[in-house]
Amino acid sequence: MALPVYNLEPEYAVLADMPLEAPAGEDGRLNVEEALDALREEIAPKLLALAKVVRTLEAEADLLEEHARSLNARANGRRRRVDFLKRWMKSQMESAGVDKAKDAFVTVWLQASPPSVEVLEEASVPPEFKRVTLKLPLSLVPPGLLGLVQTCDVDKATIAELIKQTGELPAGIDLRQGAKHIRIR
């Protein structure tokens, strides 16, 4: 896909799309190093021709990178539009009291989000539900290392699993029912 930046001689133009490290002889194709060795030309014209190949490849790489940035910007715009439309649909469904809409091709419904663990009072949360930078339960950190702990946070995933299994809430924790979100199938 070499861009026509320069009028490259055919023996140099093929270098743009040739594999760098293809094993020679297996499929009859040369790799770049073998193709360069096969060029029987004085060093100066060879270097100038290769400089044109390099400039052509740089221009192509720049164009491809710009195209990738453009595609990413378009994709991000589409994601923002999806978020807006879903928020609007959710709002309309809630205000109209509609929980589900369906036809032969798509189904749209409001679904309750899973409950989330909220820390009310971190100091009263038992140490087995706290994690330090070492990612160990605080109760397992040796007393000599307690002064070295930089961060300490509550392990909400472990608490959520405990609530699923036993239904009990540890001290300092509350369970909040998540808001509804829209689903499309």
C-alpha positions, 0 to 999 in steps of 0.5 A: 500500500505504498503511497506515491510520494516518490517515483520509486524504481520497481525493485525498490518499491517492492521493499515497502511491502516485503516481510522483514523476517520471512524465512527465505526459500520456503515460499519462494519470497525473499525477505527485505535483507535478502532483497537488499543484498540482491540489488547490484548497484553502487552504494550512493544511488542505492542509499538515495533510492532507499531514502525515498523508500523510507520517506514513503513508508514514513508518510504512509505510517503518518497517514495511517496514524492520522486515520486511526486517530480519526476513527477513534474520534468517530468511535468515541463520538458514537459511544457518547451518542449511545450513552445519551440515547440510552439515558433518554430512553431510560428517562422516557420509559420511567416517566411513561411507566413502561418497563419493556418494549418489544418487537420482532427484532429488538427488546428494550427493558429496564433492569435493576442494577445489582446492589452496591456496597457502601462504606458508612464508617470505615473505622468500624469495618472489621479488619478482614474486609480491609486491604492494604497496598500489599492486598492482604487482609489487615488482620494478616499484616504483621504488627511490624509492617503496620507502620509501612502501610501506605493505603488501606481500603475496604474490599467491597468485592469480598463484602458483596460475596459475603452478603450473597452467601450469608446475607449478613452485613459487616459493621460500618457497611450498608447495601444500596439497591442500584438504580435501573439501567436500560438493556437492549437485546 
